[in-house]
């Protein structure tokens, strides 16, 4: 399990360094936010349940990435929401929660999840 945690952290750092480094208008907000999921890993095609712990940012949206490819996006309207992981096996996904403030996207939180059939 330790190797999996390290790879997720490395993926998050690599994603942030490549994606955010290329988009100079993107600003990371410093906010006290926390998001949880119902499990730590998922089967491909399984529904992931997300929940804000505490206050949800007003006008928040989420987009999902695999590596640097945008997979899905949607506006968040409740503190609890679901997302169905794609059917592809052995993939990690990053959920970016963001807001638009004064016409600029501001990232509030990054969250990773894994979808792999480990039976």
BAFI-3210 file (N, C-alpha, C; in Angstrom, 3 decimals, decimal comma, padded with zeros to 6 digits):
// residues 119
n [1|2|3|4|5|6|7|8|9|10|11|12|13|14|15|16|17|18|19|20|21|22|23|24|25|26|27|28|29|30|31|32|33|34|35|36|37|38|39|40|41|42|43|44|45|46|47|48|49|50|51|52|53|54|55|56|57|58|59|60|61|62|63|64|65|66|67|68|69|70|71|72|73|74|75|76|77|78|79|80|81|82|83|84|85|86|87|88|89|90|91|92|93|94|95|96|97|98|99|100|101|102|103|104|105|106|107|108|109|110|111|112|113|114|115|116|117|118|119]
n.u [000,818|002,041|003,634|001,659|000,520|002,684|002,967|000,582|000,905|003,165|002,063|000,183|001,867|003,349|001,274|000,397|002,723|003,112|000,606|-000,401|001,813|001,907|-000,263|-000,579|-002,545|-003,991|-004,796|-003,964|-006,011|-005,833|-007,514|-009,504|-010,429|-011,989|-012,395|-014,009|-014,153|-016,159|-014,677|-011,277|-010,232|-011,394|-013,377|-013,080|-015,505|-017,107|-019,160|-018,130|-018,368|-018,401|-017,835|-018,115|-016,499|-017,532|-017,846|-018,984|-017,535|-018,984|-020,516|-018,887|-017,116|-016,272|-013,697|-012,482|-009,506|-007,407|-004,136|-002,980|-005,292|-008,525|-011,358|-013,990|-016,420|-018,274|-020,742|-020,943|-023,593|-024,442|-023,290|-022,644|-021,800|-021,706|-019,581|-019,026|-016,510|-014,517|-014,522|-011,979|-009,161|-006,807|-006,176|-005,501|-007,186|-007,677|-009,412|-010,329|-011,317|-012,785|-013,270|-014,724|-013,527|-013,805|-013,599|-011,495|-010,231|-009,915|-008,231|-009,392|-009,080|-007,397|-007,892|-007,170|-008,027|-008,202|-008,781|-008,960|-009,006|-008,447|-008,747]
n.v [-001,196|001,194|001,905|002,554|004,843|006,577|006,707|007,975|010,471|011,354|011,438|013,474|015,651|015,720|016,212|018,724|020,228|020,085|020,753|023,080|024,669|025,394|027,007|030,068|031,813|030,442|030,122|029,056|028,726|029,447|027,778|026,479|023,563|020,367|017,204|014,097|010,580|007,618|005,286|004,034|003,071|002,091|000,038|-000,186|001,757|001,991|003,809|006,762|008,252|011,465|013,887|017,042|018,109|020,088|023,556|024,204|025,654|028,547|028,512|026,447|024,200|021,065|019,270|016,424|014,612|012,441|011,813|014,426|014,833|016,053|014,566|014,775|017,218|019,303|021,365|021,954|021,441|020,556|019,444|016,783|014,502|012,423|010,520|008,643|006,418|005,998|003,099|002,127|000,238|000,224|003,005|006,275|009,064|012,565|014,868|018,122|020,777|023,827|027,432|030,275|033,427|036,825|036,458|034,666|031,357|029,628|027,348|025,305|022,843|019,742|016,326|012,880|009,717|006,170|003,787|000,535|-002,892|-005,017|-007,682]
n.w [000,000|000,603|-001,607|-003,448|-002,310|-002,508|-005,294|-005,973|-004,733|-006,149|-008,726|-008,369|-007,801|-010,216|-012,072|-011,185|-011,565|-014,360|-015,602|-014,203|-014,335|-016,986|-017,343|-016,671|-015,756|-013,943|-010,581|-007,374|-004,642|-001,167|001,028|003,688|003,148|002,813|001,360|001,156|000,289|-000,209|-000,290|-000,619|-002,998|-006,273|-008,481|-012,059|-013,758|-011,539|-009,195|-007,630|-004,531|-003,389|-000,786|000,688|003,583|006,016|005,128|001,839|-001,038|-002,587|-005,778|-006,776|-008,930|-010,501|-012,094|-013,829|-014,332|-016,243|-016,132|-018,041|-019,403|-019,834|-018,498|-017,592|-016,492|-014,214|-012,611|-009,145|-006,975|-004,563|-001,284|-001,335|-003,855|-006,827|-009,030|-011,889|-012,436|-015,383|-017,628|-018,190|-017,108|-014,354|-013,878|-012,710|-011,316|-011,160|-009,271|-009,617|-007,784|-008,286|-008,538|-010,174|-010,021|-010,366|-013,136|-013,439|-013,177|-010,151|-008,321|-005,737|-004,446|-004,798|-005,565|-005,515|-007,022|-007,479|-010,007|-010,388|-011,204|-008,873|-008,169]
ca.u [000,000|002,915|004,016|000,492|000,406|003,776|002,690|-000,497|001,497|004,019|001,175|-000,403|002,927|003,641|000,145|000,419|003,893|002,963|-000,625|-000,503|002,965|001,643|-001,415|-000,182|-003,715|-004,589|-004,331|-004,360|-006,529|-005,558|-008,781|-009,592|-011,432|-011,720|-013,330|-013,791|-014,864|-016,651|-013,670|-009,961|-010,007|-012,628|-013,327|-013,431|-016,944|-017,801|-019,531|-017,362|-019,175|-017,615|-018,557|-017,392|-016,576|-017,572|-018,450|-018,702|-017,390|-020,091|-020,234|-017,793|-017,231|-015,251|-013,320|-011,745|-008,430|-006,497|-002,899|-003,321|-006,476|-009,807|-012,265|-015,362|-016,552|-019,654|-020,928|-021,382|-024,759|-024,649|-022,065|-022,399|-022,032|-021,127|-018,974|-018,771|-015,182|-014,552|-014,322|-010,567|-008,562|-005,510|-006,019|-005,697|-007,912|-007,547|-010,576|-009,937|-012,455|-012,371|-014,282|-014,361|-013,596|-013,376|-013,297|-010,349|-010,412|-009,074|-008,307|-009,606|-008,695|-007,086|-008,142|-006,900|-008,640|-007,656|-009,761|-008,234|-009,576|-007,375|-009,236]
ca.v [000,000|002,360|002,281|003,174|006,197|007,367|006,966|008,958|011,769|011,735|011,810|014,772|016,641|015,793|016,875|020,143|020,868|020,219|021,442|024,418|025,425|025,868|027,905|031,110|032,487|029,590|030,517|028,148|029,422|028,851|027,690|025,337|022,684|018,942|016,344|012,680|009,622|006,493|004,215|004,520|002,698|001,724|-000,780|000,592|001,896|002,107|005,159|007,334|009,193|012,538|014,716|018,124|018,114|021,510|024,502|024,058|026,964|028,998|028,425|025,505|023,233|020,030|018,620|015,196|014,407|011,295|012,476|015,825|014,832|016,312|013,434|015,199|018,406|019,657|022,344|021,323|022,120|020,042|019,029|015,376|014,235|011,181|010,505|007,270|006,260|005,342|001,648|001,775|-000,357|000,694|004,432|007,195|010,271|013,726|015,758|019,500|021,614|025,201|028,485|031,396|034,669|037,938|035,962|033,765|030,102|029,516|025,993|025,227|021,562|018,636|015,046|011,774|008,418|005,105|002,820|-000,643|-004,180|-005,702|-008,956]
ca.w [000,000|000,692|-002,973|-004,085|-001,776|-003,084|-006,707|-006,047|-004,418|-007,267|-009,825|-008,045|-007,989|-011,645|-012,711|-010,819|-012,175|-015,809|-015,987|-013,658|-014,796|-018,338|-017,340|-015,727|-015,207|-012,917|-009,252|-006,308|-003,462|000,129|001,737|004,588|002,565|002,882|000,637|001,428|-000,560|000,571|-000,303|-001,050|-004,403|-006,950|-009,682|-013,253|-013,965|-010,262|-008,785|-006,529|-003,757|-002,794|000,178|001,355|005,036|006,355|004,183|000,418|-001,686|-003,434|-007,215|-007,032|-010,018|-010,439|-013,356|-013,592|-015,287|-016,237|-016,544|-018,335|-020,272|-019,176|-018,684|-017,320|-015,644|-013,859|-011,533|-007,909|-006,415|-003,212|-000,593|-001,680|-005,272|-007,314|-010,365|-012,311|-013,034|-016,697|-017,636|-018,380|-015,917|-013,864|-014,137|-011,602|-011,710|-010,300|-009,234|-009,306|-007,406|-008,582|-008,616|-011,038|-009,264|-011,219|-014,471|-013,453|-012,462|-008,965|-007,792|-004,295|-003,881|-005,709|-004,905|-006,429|-006,762|-008,309|-010,506|-010,864|-010,834|-008,133|-007,647]
c.u [000,861|003,319|002,880|000,328|001,473|003,485|001,573|000,053|002,376|003,165|000,602|000,627|003,229|002,531|000,184|001,572|003,707|001,740|-000,649|000,675|002,740|000,533|-001,191|-001,364|-004,359|-003,965|-004,838|-004,806|-006,092|-006,851|-008,738|-010,740|-011,010|-012,811|-012,994|-014,545|-015,265|-015,665|-012,341|-009,621|-011,303|-012,360|-013,617|-014,953|-017,749|-018,094|-018,740|-018,247|-018,247|-018,475|-017,631|-017,566|-016,480|-018,221|-018,025|-018,548|-018,597|-019,637|-019,060|-018,139|-016,139|-014,956|-012,388|-010,731|-007,857|-005,226|-003,250|-004,546|-007,744|-010,774|-013,725|-015,315|-018,021|-019,650|-021,434|-022,528|-025,078|-023,308|-021,679|-022,697|-021,349|-020,513|-018,665|-017,416|-015,315|-014,214|-012,855|-009,949|-007,197|-005,235|-006,251|-006,368|-007,695|-008,817|-010,079|-011,196|-012,000|-013,568|-013,802|-014,601|-013,010|-012,900|-012,118|-010,654|-009,409|-009,276|-008,411|-009,004|-008,403|-007,259|-007,885|-007,676|-008,106|-008,784|-009,000|-008,907|-008,461|-007,851|-008,221]
c.v [001,259|002,836|002,979|004,613|007,105|007,694|007,997|010,352|012,259|012,188|013,201|015,880|016,830|016,524|018,372|020,858|021,068|021,043|022,879|025,285|026,030|026,904|028,982|031,849|031,691|029,935|029,498|028,969|028,706|028,924|026,460|024,446|021,238|018,187|014,907|011,846|008,439|005,326|004,805|004,135|002,103|000,804|000,121|000,602|002,049|003,577|005,580|008,365|010,183|013,304|015,805|017,942|019,570|022,307|024,217|025,445|027,294|028,927|027,508|024,594|022,200|019,559|017,472|015,005|013,003|011,811|013,936|015,942|015,039|015,191|013,878|016,476|018,632|020,686|021,596|022,131|021,650|019,620|017,588|015,180|012,937|011,393|009,060|007,213|005,591|003,854|001,228|001,318|000,256|002,147|005,214|008,452|011,365|014,554|017,128|020,295|023,058|026,135|029,505|032,666|035,776|037,458|035,018|032,509|030,009|028,127|026,031|023,959|020,573|017,337|013,935|010,539|007,444|004,183|001,647|-001,909|-004,994|-006,993|-010,040]
c.w [000,000|-000,700|-003,701|-003,617|-002,376|-004,535|-006,869|-005,754|-005,560|-008,453|-009,587|-008,258|-009,475|-012,391|-012,434|-011,504|-013,669|-016,193|-015,493|-014,075|-016,174|-018,378|-016,279|-015,111|-014,076|-011,569|-008,244|-005,104|-002,199|000,929|002,633|004,115|002,735|002,143|000,981|000,396|000,310|000,628|-000,761|-002,475|-004,957|-008,120|-010,886|-013,450|-012,684|-009,935|-007,553|-005,840|-003,048|-001,790|000,707|002,852|005,444|005,240|002,742|-000,199|-002,566|-004,894|-007,545|-008,199|-009,828|-011,855|-013,014|-014,712|-015,134|-016,889|-016,838|-019,239|-019,448|-019,526|-018,547|-016,497|-015,350|-012,737|-010,314|-007,309|-004,997|-002,612|-000,917|-003,158|-005,653|-008,694|-010,691|-013,003|-014,403|-016,587|-017,769|-017,054|-015,616|-014,240|-012,861|-012,127|-010,679|-010,420|-008,793|-008,999|-007,545|-008,582|-009,630|-010,228|-010,131|-012,587|-014,562|-012,643|-011,325|-008,372|-006,272|-003,698|-004,993|-004,937|-005,913|-006,030|-007,803|-008,736|-011,116|-010,340|-010,187|-007,505|-007,844]
res [x|x|x|x|x|x|x|x|x|x|x|x|x|x|x|x|x|x|x|x|x|x|x|x|x|x|x|x|x|x|x|x|x|x|x|x|x|x|x|x|x|x|x|x|x|x|x|x|x|x|x|x|x|x|x|x|x|x|x|x|x|x|x|x|x|x|x|x|x|x|x|x|x|x|x|x|x|x|x|x|x|x|x|x|x|x|x|x|x|x|x|x|x|x|x|x|x|x|x|x|x|x|x|x|x|x|x|x|x|x|x|x|x|x|x|x|x|x|x]
***
